């Protein structure tokens, strides 16, 4: 090749290679430039938005070029952020390509930045047809996370069906910010003639709000009489025809007529929106409630980075600490903005570590939290007019941070603390407690936990409560902090409550505390590992009223000094499994609650009979087998009495307890149980737990304490009597019982929810459909275990016991739908078929099927006569498939079923639109899984996280599929969950 040609080639390819190498080698430099230019653009954008908010008044509107530039700046900034995100995951070979894109985007950022220089006004005067009846733009911040709520509110405002809207949420969650955006957007719409914004004062004053609305209309009220002022205001508003009235920060319900606000209706086209921390206020005003939730992790990070500075997220030493700091804000926008602003552009790692430590210890010590966040949250507390409800709220702060607080336990604390007034019954006091919880949740001071049985406290709401309790009442709280034991100098005379629950404390030092604490009334030490309590510990705690040591499983004895706590009203040691010694209780005459359940105590504590004020006594799951005759009759005020393992013969002693509401006891003999029921029949217990058995230590199965009434039978005869209102029934090793037909009194029950049948070796079937309809209309949970002779669950006629025949699975009448939700069966070796297909219409409420260790089981849903005929027709070319449905089934769990061959017949498919979990383990004979899943019914792709599948690999490989796409789709899910 000639030299000239070579030079020409080099000149042709050289520059591109040099550019490629430049982009590849200098990617980090280009990325830093991009970040810098993006931040410059965002700052200019914020400046323009602030100028625009300030200049938009008296109906003036933004210039189109300004609006266009703001949209362009937002778009380019988002594209730059996307490139930043890609750079973090960039492969080595694609560095040059990405570097080129970043360089080009940086140039575009510079160009857009230069275009955002507006030397003149950003607004134009209003058109001549626009009057001063339209409000002015309100300065606001960018929305993060609340956009969905804003669209809901805006949708109702622009729609025609909802006229009154209540935006609800805790303080600092963003309600006002959302409504500012909605207000500003409404100004640009033509639907409303007038848009009015009024901030309501905490102390609601009719005259003040009337003046504020009139002022927003640029009018004044001349009348002095309240009624006439309302009439004037009403006339002013009606003259504006269609208006949107936004009332920010409403604290209590008020009458629209009293103020002079015409009722918004579909006909007049007017709308009312109020923001409030109280759902009760929104509801009582007839508003459509729209809750504002806490920010998600991603939303919180976006808001935090906006105020702290994007660059900090890309400093490796700061990023992990920054995210921990963000966690402490717990999704509350006001806290996020406050903390982020105080740490803006701070690049010193030590300062970030200090901020994290301060947030973990006390959030209020961080700059801005005490001044801006805590006071906003405290408004909701201050609005609780009842001082006892305030103390109920503060009591929640005694629990650890992020703790799910059991409702029943919390209410019990409130009762023994005297925060709930004494009522005629304990049940009424519990209802009052639930009403208080409802009020606290309505005022956004508490929130419901996922299980519905607990409540939670937002971290900063708890911080606010602890901030209040540094004064009066004074609390010392280290709950949940491992190894904590407060310094002795903190145990001062003015301390009223101390919480050291769940701190993993193993010992209490001798001579601690050495003095003081005369005002201490509540000491919570539950769920630690305390092995011994010094005798001297309680000598200085003479004012103690509530002592909870529950869950200290290493504690062997209580110190004798407890006997001197004459002011004690509640002593709880529940679940101290090794506790054997309790000192004399004779001097504790003020004691109202004594919980010794779940301990090794084998004798009734000395002096128990002298506790005349006792209303709550729990000796359940102790080694106490007998109560001395006559002892209980002295406890005339007792309301809650659990003696579930204690044998009882003298029913008259119990009947003398006229205030008894909750009762658990064991009867050695069926006649003792029947005698008690006959004598008790005129009185109704709110809860009862009766066991009829000789052995005091039977293990209870099922969902113990889920319902309010339980009878467990280890002795069962045809004549056994059951209470009509029983909800839980357990049969445990009941010989001679072939079916529930052998318990005639079952037909008289009205609310049976759970039935557990365990080791009843002669049982052949469970329900006779001709006599058990009443039970099946209420029963929700059925547990069958170790029924070695069981041949069927359902039988049609009382004179048929041919369980191997499908006739024993004959359907119930089509108009009967059972309530049954959960069926769990294990170790029932003779049963071959679970259900007949004709029975499925009655099982439409079934949510869970678990079958384990049933060696004889061949089918879940048996083949019908039609199915057998269909198999014959299949040879003739008729391939029709019958659909069976369990629409609410969420869980199908099959394990150790060596003879199981199918879920249903080859001529059928089971449609399960709600299925979440399929488990098939060690079922080697199953060859077909004919379960039609939601994605196949609706034609939509499956969300891999919406379904759990756990199937043995050999079984999975051998399965046949009706739909060719099913296996490939489910393989993704099975792969995700495979363990």
Secondary structure by P-SEA (a helix, b strand, c coil): ccaaaaaaaaaaccaaaaaaaaaaaaaaaaaaaaaaaaaaaaaaaaaaaaaaaaaccccccccaaaaaaaaaaaaaaaaaaaaaaaaaaccccaaaaaaaaaaaaaaaaaaaaaacccccccccccccccccccccbbbbcccccaaaaaaaaaaaaacccccbbbbcccccccaaaaaaaaaaaaaacccccbbbbbbbcccccaaaaaaaaaaaaccccccccaaaaaaaaaaaaaaacbbbbbbccccbbbbcccccccccccccbbbbbbbcccaaaaaaaccbbbbbbcccaaaaaaaaaaaaccccccccccaaaaaaaaaaacccaaaaaaaaaaacccccaaaaaaaaaaaaacccccccccccccccccccccccccaaaaaaaaaaacccccccccaaaaaaaaaaaccccccccaaaaaaaaaaaaaaaaaacccccccccccccccaaaaaaaaaaaccccbbbbbccccccccccccccccccbbbbcccccccccccccccccccccbbbbccccccccccccccccccccbbbbccccccccccccccccccccbbbbcccccccccccccccccccbbbbcccccccccccccccccccbbbcccccccccccccccccccccbbbccccccccaaaaaacccccbbbbccccaaaaaaaaaaaccccccbbbbbbccccccccccccccccbbbbbccccccbbbbccccbbbbccccccccccccccccccccccbbbbcccccccccccccccccccccccbbbbcccccccccccccccccccccccccccccccccccccbbbbccccccccccccccccccccccbbbbcccccccccccccaaaaaaaaacccccbbbbbbbcccccbbbbcccccccccccccbbbbbccccbbbbccccccccccccccccccccccccccbbbbbcaaaaaacccccccccccaaaaaaaacc
